[in-house]
């Protein structure tokens, strides 16, 4: 039975403060969280919304080194930039903190020392590259060398981006310090580790007690199946939270360990600012609080396994008791014009740049376009043309058109005052049981059910479907206006016309409430145009089903809610996008293998290609290259073995729709039977990309 919660704590992943927020970030974690929080507030629930900048770690120091400034200057710049962008976008954080604050350093050190006191941490000696010139141990991204797998001369100390192989820095051939270019030596260093594997059984029980999204559960199950290992808590770096132990003065806490604690330090900061220093405990240390963590899929393991394990470890000490995440509604990735967002290649668009191009209405236009395209269960794409179509066809022609025609009618024919429902409707104030007004009853039934339908979807974190459901009321409202023909009944049946326009005013108010979590600025504009006091975001959610506007209500000044976006504006953005493509000399080379001899159509027809959905995926024991996939192909499940382990992690493939050669004779690889083959594209340098479907389609579908 679902426990009854008195309040809700909502967190959104802390964005890294070494670059601006882009649209992919918004769709991954921030917009869904904001929609949910705004919805809960309309429901009258006690909710607090926390976020902040993640300001430590190697990417920060590398950015600082490139620009010749200090890490503090980098984080100060991007914290201010992203905080401003979030505010303009309408993110309703209760607090937007930063991990460079003293209160966060204190929180991180408290957790470390508590684990040290409990003797949970394990000290280990390890070998690491050391630069004698710069007199420092080199973090992974401060090392560059030749990849031992593919021979790439620019492989990093943690991964070769050319072949995708994960590396230990000591595996690099001819390693070089990226700071000074000298050859580092191998030197022994000591670090503290958190024994994550010790908590595996408890984590399995915890995970099994939750009804999480399928994409989250598949990812978590994959990690648990492989087995959890110790993770380093400290590292040799000068930028971060100092390790509070003698002999560790030149080390800092690993960013993975302390960043998630930013959710706690952020509320502590808010509590101090409010003059209620213990307020944060009500949200973090009370079982009556429900904790929801909104993240992108690249952060799933930290919020479903690592952070809960840290909280379990703290709770074991008996000093106090932290709650664990109740839900982690992680989204997949949003791509840009068919490709992944890439800061290094300049591919994508940042939020601040978007707002510069589309100020005012553009904020809600973007919120809406992202909301109806959220990557909730699979990756999705942002296309400029699709954005334009959403704005023009849905926000302008559907929602904006209905609001405008309703209020313009009131302004023109009723002196700007909402007309009364005609006397013959007086027997039933809400008209729902009035048999003489079937059309009225139909649309009011739609209005009555809308907050329930949309609310259920929002409660289940199905925001995309919820927004579509809310907009369906706008479509019904337009149909009602058209079918009621008030331009005709105004002369032939004035009472009938007055009733129609009154109901349209009620529908306008209802839409303002239902859509306020998604397009808050436009909803407030509707509120003002209706002449209502306060804000659409400060009423009760269920009131969207009620006829709250009194007859004779004076409406306010009318404005165009959404202007259509002209083709030349979008064409300019597409042109800019194209100019940001990777230069030809730096782009990956296309495969140049010679084309094989021609075959006949009959030869090709012998190959049976089908769509298959990957159910599970795991590494084949004792093999560096092979993955074993369980694939649903129509009514049957197939086991397929593929040599793609160096290019994909198992969890990257789960849930994907791949293309399978279904009539291939079975074969054994490393003693494991493979019943089929998946298709993948290969570049000249050996990089593989599995072929997937662009849209969702039933497994077993024939590929022609």
C-alpha positions in Angstrom: 0.0 0.0 0.0 1.3 3.4 -1.0 2.2 5.4 2.2 0.6 8.7 2.8 3.0 11.6 2.5 2.6 15.0 4.1 5.0 16.9 1.8 7.2 16.4 -1.3 10.9 17.2 -1.8 11.8 17.6 -5.5 15.3 17.9 -6.8 16.6 18.5 -10.3 20.1 17.3 -11.2 22.8 19.9 -10.5 24.1 21.3 -13.8 27.8 21.5 -14.3 29.1 25.1 -14.1 31.6 24.9 -17.0 29.2 25.8 -19.8 25.7 27.1 -20.5 22.4 25.2 -20.2 21.2 23.8 -23.5 17.9 22.4 -24.6 18.9 18.8 -24.0 19.4 19.6 -20.3 16.0 21.2 -20.1 14.2 18.2 -21.6 16.2 15.7 -19.6 15.6 17.0 -16.0 14.6 20.6 -15.5 11.3 21.2 -17.4 9.7 17.9 -16.2 10.6 18.8 -12.6 9.2 22.3 -13.0 5.9 21.1 -14.5 5.5 18.6 -11.7 6.3 21.1 -8.9 3.9 23.7 -10.4 1.2 21.0 -10.6 1.7 20.0 -7.0 1.5 23.6 -5.8 -1.8 24.0 -7.7 -3.0 20.9 -5.8 -2.2 22.7 -2.6 0.6 20.3 -1.5 3.6 21.2 0.6 6.4 21.0 -1.9 10.0 22.3 -2.0 12.0 22.5 -5.2 15.8 22.4 -5.0 18.7 22.7 -7.5 22.1 24.4 -7.8 25.4 24.5 -9.7 27.8 21.6 -9.5 31.1 23.5 -9.3 33.9 21.0 -8.6 35.8 18.4 -10.7 38.2 18.1 -13.5 36.1 19.6 -16.3 36.0 22.9 -14.4 39.8 23.0 -14.0 40.4 22.1 -17.6 38.1 24.9 -18.8 40.0 27.2 -16.4 43.4 26.1 -17.7 42.3 26.6 -21.4 41.2 30.2 -20.6 44.0 31.0 -18.3 41.8 31.9 -15.4 41.0 30.4 -12.0 38.3 27.7 -11.5 36.4 30.1 -9.2 36.2 32.6 -12.1 34.8 29.8 -14.3 32.1 28.7 -11.9 31.2 32.3 -11.0 30.5 33.1 -14.6 28.5 30.0 -15.5 26.6 29.9 -12.2 25.3 33.4 -12.8 24.6 32.8 -16.5 22.7 29.6 -15.9 20.8 31.0 -12.9 19.7 33.9 -15.1 18.7 31.6 -17.9 16.6 29.4 -15.6 14.8 32.4 -14.2 13.9 33.7 -17.6 12.7 30.2 -18.7 10.4 30.2 -15.7 12.1 27.5 -13.5 10.4 27.9 -10.1 13.2 26.7 -7.8 12.8 27.5 -4.1 16.6 27.6 -4.0 19.3 27.5 -6.6 22.5 27.0 -4.7 26.1 26.2 -5.6 28.6 23.6 -4.3 31.4 26.0 -3.8 29.6 27.6 -0.8 31.0 26.9 2.7 27.8 25.2 3.8 28.2 22.6 1.0 31.8 22.1 1.9 30.7 21.6 5.5 28.0 19.1 4.5 30.4 17.1 2.3 33.1 16.9 5.0 30.4 15.9 7.6 29.4 12.9 5.5 33.0 11.9 4.8 34.0 12.1 8.5 30.9 10.1 9.6 31.8 7.3 7.2 35.4 7.5 8.5 34.1 7.4 12.1 32.0 4.3 11.3 35.0 2.7 9.6 33.0 2.3 6.4 35.7 3.7 4.2 38.6 1.6 2.9 42.0 3.0 2.3 43.8 1.7 -0.8 47.2 2.2 -2.5 47.1 2.6 -6.2 49.4 3.6 -9.1 48.7 6.8 -10.9 50.6 9.0 -13.4 52.5 11.9 -11.8 54.0 14.9 -13.6 57.4 15.8 -12.1 57.4 19.1 -14.0 54.1 20.3 -12.6 54.6 18.3 -9.3 51.1 16.8 -9.3 49.2 13.6 -9.8 47.4 13.8 -13.1 43.6 13.3 -13.2 42.4 11.2 -16.1 41.6 14.2 -18.4 45.0 15.7 -17.8 46.6 12.8 -19.6 46.8 12.1 -23.3 48.4 9.2 -25.1 48.0 6.4 -27.7 45.1 4.1 -27.3 46.3 0.5 -26.8 43.2 -0.8 -28.7 42.9 1.3 -31.9 46.1 3.4 -31.9 44.4 6.8 -31.6 47.1 9.3 -30.7 44.8 11.5 -28.7 43.1 9.1 -26.2 42.3 10.4 -22.8 43.3 8.9 -19.5 39.8 7.5 -18.9 38.5 6.8 -22.4 39.4 6.7 -26.1 36.7 8.8 -27.9 37.7 7.3 -31.2 36.9 3.6 -30.5 34.9 4.1 -27.3 37.2 1.9 -25.1 37.2 2.7 -21.3 40.8 2.9 -20.1 43.0 3.1 -17.0 45.4 6.0 -17.5 48.4 3.6 -16.9 47.2 1.7 -20.0 48.0 4.6 -22.3 51.0 4.2 -24.6 53.4 7.1 -24.6 51.3 9.2 -22.2 51.8 13.0 -22.0 50.9 15.6 -19.4 48.3 17.9 -21.1 49.5 20.8 -19.0 53.2 20.9 -19.9 53.6 18.1 -22.5 56.2 16.1 -20.5 56.1 12.4 -19.9 54.7 11.5 -16.5 56.0 8.7 -14.3 54.0 6.1 -12.4 53.9 6.8 -8.7 52.0 5.3 -5.9 49.2 7.3 -4.1 46.6 6.5 -1.5 42.9 7.1 -1.6 39.8 6.3 0.4 37.1 4.1 -1.2 33.4 3.7 -0.4 32.5 0.0 -0.4 29.4 0.2 -2.6 29.3 -3.6 -3.0 28.7 -4.0 0.7 25.3 -2.4 0.2 24.2 -4.4 -2.8 21.7 -6.7 -1.1 20.0 -3.7 0.7 20.0 -1.7 -2.6 18.3 -4.7 -4.4 15.6 -4.8 -1.7 15.2 -1.0 -1.9 15.0 -1.0 -5.7 12.5 -3.9 -5.7 10.2 -2.0 -3.4 9.8 0.8 -6.0 7.7 1.0 -9.1 10.1 3.0 -11.3 10.0 3.8 -15.0 11.0 0.9 -17.2 14.1 2.7 -18.6 15.3 3.5 -15.1 14.7 -0.1 -13.8 16.5 -1.6 -16.8 19.5 0.6 -16.2 19.6 -0.2 -12.5 19.1 -3.9 -13.0 22.1 -4.0 -15.4 24.4 -2.4 -12.8 23.2 -4.8 -10.0 23.6 -7.8 -12.3 27.2 -6.9 -13.0 27.9 -6.4 -9.3 28.7 -3.2 -7.4 32.3 -2.4 -6.7 34.3 0.0 -4.4 34.4 3.6 -5.6 37.1 6.1 -4.8 35.9 8.9 -2.5 39.1 11.1 -2.7 41.3 12.1 -5.6 44.5 14.1 -6.2 43.2 17.5 -7.3 43.5 21.0 -6.0 39.9 22.2 -6.8 37.2 20.8 -4.6 36.3 20.1 -1.0 39.4 19.4 1.0 39.7 16.0 2.6 39.5 16.7 6.3 42.1 14.2 7.4 45.8 14.6 8.3 48.0 13.3 5.5 45.4 14.1 2.9 45.9 17.8 2.7 46.5 17.8 -1.0 43.5 15.8 -1.9 39.8 16.6 -2.4 36.5 14.7 -2.2 35.6 13.1 -5.5 32.9 15.1 -7.2 30.6 12.1 -7.5 30.6 11.8 -3.8 29.9 15.4 -2.8 27.8 16.7 -5.7 24.7 14.8 -4.7 25.0 16.2 -1.2 24.3 19.5 -2.8 20.6 18.7 -2.5 21.0 18.6 1.3 23.2 21.7 1.5 20.9 23.7 -0.7 18.0 23.2 1.6 20.3 24.0 4.6 21.2 27.2 2.9 17.5 28.0 2.3 16.7 27.3 5.9 19.4 29.6 7.2 18.2 32.4 4.9 14.7 32.0 6.2 16.0 32.2 9.8 14.8 28.6 10.4 18.0 26.6 10.7 16.2 23.3 11.3 13.6 23.6 8.6 15.6 21.4 6.2 15.2 18.4 8.5 11.5 18.4 7.9 12.2 17.6 4.3 15.2 15.4 4.6 14.7 13.5 7.9 11.0 12.9 8.2 9.4 9.7 6.7 6.3 11.7 5.9 8.3 13.4 3.1 8.3 11.9 -0.4 11.5 12.5 -2.3 11.4 12.8 -6.1 14.7 13.1 -8.0 14.5 14.4 -11.6 17.6 13.6 -13.7 18.8 12.6 -17.2 19.6 9.0 -17.9 23.4 9.6 -17.5 22.8 10.2 -13.8 20.6 7.2 -13.1 23.2 5.2 -11.2 24.1 8.0 -8.9 20.6 8.7 -7.8 19.2 5.1 -7.7 22.2 3.2 -6.2 25.1 5.4 -5.1 23.3 8.2 -3.3 20.8 5.8 -1.6 23.8 3.7 -0.4 25.4 6.9 1.1 22.2 7.7 2.9 21.9 4.2 4.2 25.5 4.3 5.5 24.7 7.6 7.3 21.5 6.2 8.8 23.5 3.1 10.1 25.4 5.5 12.3 22.3 6.4 14.3 22.9 10.1 14.4 19.9 11.0 12.3 17.8 9.4 9.6 17.7 10.5 5.9 14.9 9.5 3.6 15.7 7.8 0.3 14.4 8.7 -3.2 10.8 7.4 -3.7 10.9 8.0 -7.4 13.6 8.8 -10.0 11.7 9.7 -13.2 14.8 9.9 -15.4 14.4 10.9 -19.1 16.4 9.8 -22.1 18.3 12.2 -24.3 17.0 15.0 -26.5 19.0 15.2 -29.7 19.2 18.3 -31.9 18.3 18.1 -35.6 19.0 14.3 -35.5 22.4 14.5 -33.7 23.6 14.5 -30.1 24.2 17.9 -28.5 27.9 18.5 -28.5 29.6 21.4 -26.8 33.0 20.6 -28.3 31.6 20.6 -31.8 29.3 23.5 -31.3 26.2 21.4 -32.1 23.0 22.5 -30.5 21.5 25.6 -29.0 22.0 27.1 -25.5 19.0 28.3 -23.5 20.4 31.8 -23.2 20.9 32.1 -27.0 17.4 30.7 -27.6 15.8 33.4 -25.3 17.8 36.1 -27.1 16.3 35.0 -30.5 12.8 34.3 -29.1 12.2 36.6 -26.0 8.9 36.9 -24.2 6.5 34.5 -26.0 9.5 32.3 -26.9 9.9 31.1 -23.3 6.5 29.4 -23.2 6.8 28.4 -26.9 10.0 26.4 -26.0 8.5 25.0 -22.8 5.5 23.7 -24.7 7.5 22.4 -27.7 9.8 20.5 -25.4 7.0 19.3 -23.1 5.1 17.6 -26.0 8.3 16.0 -27.2 9.9 14.9 -23.9 12.3 11.9 -24.2 10.4 10.1 -21.4 11.0 6.5 -22.5 13.3 6.9 -25.6 15.5 9.5 -27.2 13.7 12.3 -29.1 14.7 15.1 -31.3 14.3 18.9 -31.5 13.9 20.2 -35.0 13.4 23.8 -35.9 10.6 23.0 -38.3 8.8 21.0 -35.7 9.2 23.8 -33.2 7.7 26.3 -35.7 4.8 23.9 -36.4 4.0 23.5 -32.7 3.9 27.2 -32.1 1.9 28.1 -35.2 -0.5 25.2 -35.3 -1.1 24.5 -31.6 -0.2 27.5 -29.5 -1.3 30.2 -32.0 -4.0 28.5 -34.1 -5.6 26.3 -31.4 -5.1 27.8 -28.0 -4.4 31.4 -28.9 -7.2 31.4 -31.5 -9.8 30.2 -29.1 -8.8 32.7 -26.3 -8.7 35.6 -28.8 -12.0 34.9 -30.5 -13.8 34.4 -27.2 -12.5 37.6 -25.6 -12.8 39.6 -28.7 -16.5 38.6 -29.0 -17.0 39.7 -25.4 -15.2 43.0 -26.0 -17.1 43.7 -29.2 -20.7 42.6 -28.4 -21.0 42.7 -24.6 -19.0 45.9 -23.8 -16.2 43.8 -22.3 -18.4 42.1 -19.8 -18.9 38.3 -19.6 -22.6 37.7 -20.5 -24.9 35.7 -18.3 -26.2 32.2 -18.9 -29.7 32.5 -20.4 -32.7 32.1 -18.1 -33.9 28.9 -19.6 -30.7 27.3 -18.3 -31.3 28.3 -14.8 -32.7 24.9 -13.7 -29.1 23.5 -13.5 -26.4 26.1 -12.9 -23.6 24.0 -14.4 -25.7 22.8 -17.3 -24.4 19.2 -17.2 -27.9 17.6 -16.8 -29.7 20.0 -19.1 -31.1 17.9 -21.9 -31.9 20.9 -24.0 -28.2 21.8 -24.4 -26.4 18.7 -25.6 -23.5 20.7 -27.0 -23.1 22.6 -23.8 -23.2 19.4 -21.8 -20.6 17.8 -24.1 -18.0 20.5 -23.7 -18.7 21.0 -20.0 -18.2 17.3 -19.4 -14.9 17.7 -21.1 -14.0 20.6 -18.8 -15.1 18.6 -15.8 -12.9 15.6 -16.6 -9.8 17.5 -17.8 -8.1 18.2 -14.4 -8.7 14.6 -13.4 -7.3 13.2 -16.6 -4.3 15.6 -16.8 -3.6 15.2 -13.1 -3.5 11.4 -13.3 -0.9 11.6 -16.1 1.2 14.2 -14.2 1.1 12.0 -11.1 2.5 9.2 -13.1 5.3 11.4 -14.6 3.7 11.2 -18.0 4.0 14.9 -18.7 4.0 14.6 -22.5 0.7 12.8 -22.5 -0.6 15.2 -19.8 0.1 18.3 -22.0 -1.5 16.6 -25.0 -4.6 15.9 -22.9 -4.8 19.5 -21.7 -4.5 20.8 -25.3 -7.3 18.5 -26.4 -9.6 20.6 -24.3 -8.5 23.6 -26.3 -9.4 21.7 -29.5 -12.8 20.8 -28.0 -13.3 24.4 -27.1 -12.7 25.5 -30.6 -15.1 22.9 -31.9 -17.7 24.1 -29.4 -17.3 27.7 -30.5 -17.6 26.7 -34.2 -20.6 24.4 -33.8 -22.4 26.8 -31.5 -22.1 29.6 -34.2 -22.4 32.6 -31.9 -22.0 35.0 -34.9 -25.3 33.6 -36.0 -27.2 33.2 -32.7 -26.2 36.7 -31.7 -29.0 37.9 -33.9 -31.3 34.9 -34.1 -31.2 33.8 -30.5 -29.4 36.2 -28.2 -29.9 34.1 -25.0 -28.3 31.1 -26.8 -25.4 33.3 -27.8 -24.9 34.6 -24.3 -24.8 31.1 -22.9 -22.2 30.0 -25.5 -19.9 32.9 -24.8 -20.2 32.5 -21.0 -19.2 28.8 -21.4 -16.3 29.8 -23.6 -15.1 32.3 -20.9 -15.2 29.4 -18.4 -13.3 27.2 -20.8 -10.7 30.0 -21.2 -10.2 30.1 -17.5 -9.9 26.3 -17.3 -7.2 26.2 -19.9 -5.2 28.9 -18.1 -5.2 26.7 -15.0 -4.5 23.4 -16.8 -1.6 24.8 -18.9 -0.1 27.0 -16.2 2.5 24.3 -15.2 3.7 24.2 -18.8 3.2 27.8 -20.1 3.1 29.9 -17.0 3.7 33.2 -18.6 1.0 32.8 -21.2 -1.4 31.4 -18.6 -0.9 34.5 -16.5 -1.6 36.7 -19.6 -4.9 34.8 -20.1 -5.7 35.4 -16.4 -5.1 39.2 -16.8 -7.2 39.3 -20.0 -10.0 37.6 -18.2 -9.8 40.4 -15.6 -9.1 38.0 -12.8 -7.1 38.8 -9.7 -3.9 37.0 -8.7 -2.4 34.4 -11.0 -3.4 31.2 -12.8 -0.7 29.4 -10.8 -2.1 30.4 -7.5 -5.6 28.8 -7.6 -6.7 25.3 -7.0 -6.1 22.7 -9.6 -9.6 21.2 -9.4 -11.1 24.6 -9.9 -10.3 24.1 -13.6 -13.5 21.9 -13.7 -15.7 24.7 -12.2 -17.6 27.6 -13.7 -15.9 30.3 -11.6 -16.4 33.5 -13.7 -19.4 35.4 -12.7 -21.7 37.1 -15.2 -20.9 40.7 -15.7 -17.2 40.2 -15.0 -15.2 43.0 -16.8 -12.4 41.6 -18.9 -9.0 43.2 -19.2 -6.8 44.5 -21.9 -6.5 42.0 -24.8 -3.3 40.9 -26.3 -2.1 38.4 -28.9 -1.2 35.3 -26.9 1.2 33.7 -29.4 2.4 35.2 -32.7 3.2 32.8 -35.6 6.8 32.3 -36.4 7.6 33.3 -40.0 9.5 30.9 -42.3 12.4 33.3 -42.7 13.0 33.3 -38.9 13.3 29.5 -38.8 15.3 29.4 -42.0 17.9 31.7 -40.4 18.1 29.3 -37.4 18.5 26.3 -39.7 21.3 28.2 -41.6 23.1 28.9 -38.3 22.7 25.3 -37.3 24.2 24.1 -40.6 27.1 26.6 -40.2 27.9 25.0 -36.8 28.5 21.6 -38.4 31.9 20.0 -37.7 34.4 21.3 -40.3 35.2 18.7 -43.0 38.8 18.4 -42.0 37.9 17.5 -38.4 34.7 15.4 -39.1 35.0 11.6 -38.9 35.8 10.1 -42.3 33.0 8.2 -43.9 33.5 4.5 -44.7 35.4 4.1 -48.0 35.3 0.3 -48.4 34.7 -0.7 -52.0 31.1 -1.6 -52.9 30.6 -5.4 -53.3 29.4 -6.9 -56.6 25.8 -6.4 -57.6 23.1 -8.8 -56.5 19.5 -9.3 -57.8 16.4 -8.3 -56.1 15.7 -12.0 -55.5 19.0 -12.3 -53.7 18.1 -9.4 -51.4 14.7 -10.9 -50.7 16.3 -14.0 -49.2 17.4 -11.8 -46.2 14.5 -11.5 -43.7 15.1 -8.2 -41.8 12.9 -7.6 -38.8 12.5 -5.0 -36.1 13.6 -6.4 -32.7 13.3 -4.7 -29.2 16.2 -5.3 -26.9 14.9 -6.6 -23.6 18.1 -7.3 -21.8 21.8 -7.0 -22.5 24.9 -8.2 -20.7 28.6 -8.8 -21.4 29.7 -12.3 -22.3 32.0 -13.7 -19.6 35.7 -13.8 -20.6 35.1 -11.8 -23.7 36.2 -8.2 -24.3 34.1 -7.7 -27.4 30.9 -9.7 -27.1 27.5 -8.7 -25.7 24.6 -11.1 -25.3 21.2 -9.5 -26.1 17.7 -10.9 -25.5 15.6 -9.5 -28.3 11.8 -9.6 -28.8 11.1 -10.3 -32.5 7.3 -10.4 -32.9 6.0 -13.2 -30.7 9.3 -14.8 -30.0 12.4 -13.9 -27.9 15.8 -14.4 -29.5 19.3 -14.6 -28.1 21.8 -12.7 -30.2 25.5 -12.3 -29.6 27.2 -9.3 -31.1 30.8 -8.0 -31.1 30.0 -4.5 -30.0 31.1 -4.4 -26.4 33.8 -1.8 -27.1 31.3 0.5 -28.6 28.3 0.1 -26.3 27.6 -0.4 -22.7 24.9 -3.0 -22.1 22.5 -0.5 -20.6 22.8 1.7 -23.7 20.9 -0.8 -25.8 18.1 -1.9 -23.5 14.8 -0.7 -24.8 16.2 0.1 -28.3 14.4 -1.0 -31.5 17.2 -2.6 -33.6 17.2 -4.3 -37.0 17.8 -8.0 -36.9 18.6 -10.6 -39.7 15.9 -13.0 -38.6 16.6 -16.0 -40.9 20.3 -16.4 -40.3 21.4 -19.9 -39.3 22.3 -20.1 -35.6 26.0 -19.9 -34.7 28.1 -20.1 -31.5 30.4 -17.4 -30.4 32.6 -18.1 -27.3 30.3 -21.1 -26.7 27.2 -18.9 -26.6 24.5 -19.5 -29.3 23.5 -16.6 -31.4 20.1 -16.9 -33.1 20.2 -13.9 -35.5 22.4 -10.9 -36.3 21.9 -7.2 -35.6 22.8 -4.5 -38.2 25.5 -1.9 -37.5 27.2 0.7 -39.6 31.0 0.8 -39.5 33.4 3.7 -40.4 36.8 3.1 -41.9 38.5 3.5 -38.5 36.3 0.7 -37.1 33.8 2.7 -35.1 30.4 0.9 -35.0 26.9 2.4 -34.7 24.0 0.0 -34.2 21.1 0.6 -36.7 17.9 1.6 -34.8 14.5 2.7 -35.9 13.8 6.5 -36.0 10.3 6.0 -34.7 8.6 3.6 -32.3 7.3 0.5 -34.2 6.1 -2.9 -33.2 8.8 -5.6 -32.8 8.6 -8.2 -35.6 7.8 -5.5 -38.2 9.3 -6.3 -41.6 12.1 -4.1 -42.9 11.9 -3.7 -46.7 
